[in-house]
Structure formats: structure tokens, C-alpha cells
Amino acid sequence: MIDVRAWAEYIVEWAAKDPYGFLTSVILALTPFFIASALLSWKLAKMIEARDREQKKKQKRQENIARAKRTKKD
């Protein structure tokens, strides 16, 4: 079984002895997650923009249909 306490003590000791090496390792380990987050955020923003454009087109179409029905009744 993995001794979590000993592992945590090792990490804290490493961070205390070599802070720049520790931070470099942490940043390098987290970089792929930052990149993935940025890409997914960009993709979500594009999807939201596309959905908004589609909703505006549908709303405009419904307004035109309602306007056409009103003019036929007159």
C-alpha cells in the first residue's frame, strides 16, 4: 500500500529544497490541462455564438411569418 503521508512529506521537502524545480515541474505537468481548457472554452464560445445566430434567424423568420399573416388579413 502507498504511504500517502510519506509521499506528501517528500513533496513538501522537495518544494522547500528546490522551489524553482518544483514549480517548473508543476507547471509542465499542468500545461496540457491549461491548453485543453483553452481549446474547450474556445469551442464552447463558438458553439454559443452559432446557437445565438440560429435563434436570431428563427426569431426573424417567425416575425416575418407573423407580419405576412397580418398583411393577408387586411
C-alpha positions in Angstrom: 0.0 0.0 0.0 1.2 3.5 -0.8 2.2 5.6 2.2 0.5 8.9 1.4 1.9 10.7 4.4 5.5 9.8 3.5 4.8 10.8 -0.1 3.3 14.2 0.9 6.3 14.8 3.2 8.6 14.1 0.3 6.8 16.5 -1.9 6.9 19.3 0.7 10.6 18.6 1.3 11.3 18.8 -2.4 9.3 22.0 -2.7 11.3 23.5 0.2 14.7 22.4 -1.1 14.2 23.2 -4.8 11.3 25.6 -5.2 12.1 26.6 -8.8 12.5 23.0 -9.9 9.2 22.1 -8.1 7.3 25.0 -9.7 8.8 24.1 -13.1 7.7 20.5 -12.8 4.2 21.5 -11.6 3.8 24.0 -14.5 5.0 21.5 -17.0 2.6 18.9 -15.6 -0.4 21.2 -15.8 0.3 22.8 -19.2 -1.6 20.2 -21.2 -4.7 20.8 -18.9 -4.4 24.6 -19.5 -4.2 24.0 -23.2 -7.2 21.6 -23.2 -9.2 24.1 -21.1 -8.4 27.0 -23.5 -9.4 24.9 -26.6 -12.6 23.7 -25.0 -13.5 27.2 -23.9 -12.9 28.5 -27.4 -15.0 25.7 -28.9 -17.9 26.4 -26.4 -17.8 30.1 -27.3 -18.1 29.2 -31.0 -21.0 26.9 -30.3 -22.8 29.5 -28.2 -22.3 32.1 -31.0 -23.7 29.7 -33.6 -26.7 28.9 -31.4 -27.4 32.6 -30.9 -27.2 33.3 -34.6 -29.5 30.4 -35.3 -32.0 31.6 -32.7 -31.9 35.1 -34.2 -32.6 33.7 -37.7 -35.6 31.7 -36.3 -36.9 34.7 -34.5 -36.6 36.8 -37.6 -38.4 34.1 -39.6 -41.2 33.9 -37.1 -41.6 37.7 -37.2 -41.7 37.7 -41.0 -44.3 35.0 -41.0 -46.4 36.9 -38.4 -46.1 40.1 -40.5 -47.1 38.2 -43.6 -50.2 36.8 -41.9 -51.2 40.2 -40.6 -51.0 41.7 -44.1 -53.1 38.9 -45.6 -55.9 39.6 -43.1 -56.0 43.2 -44.1 
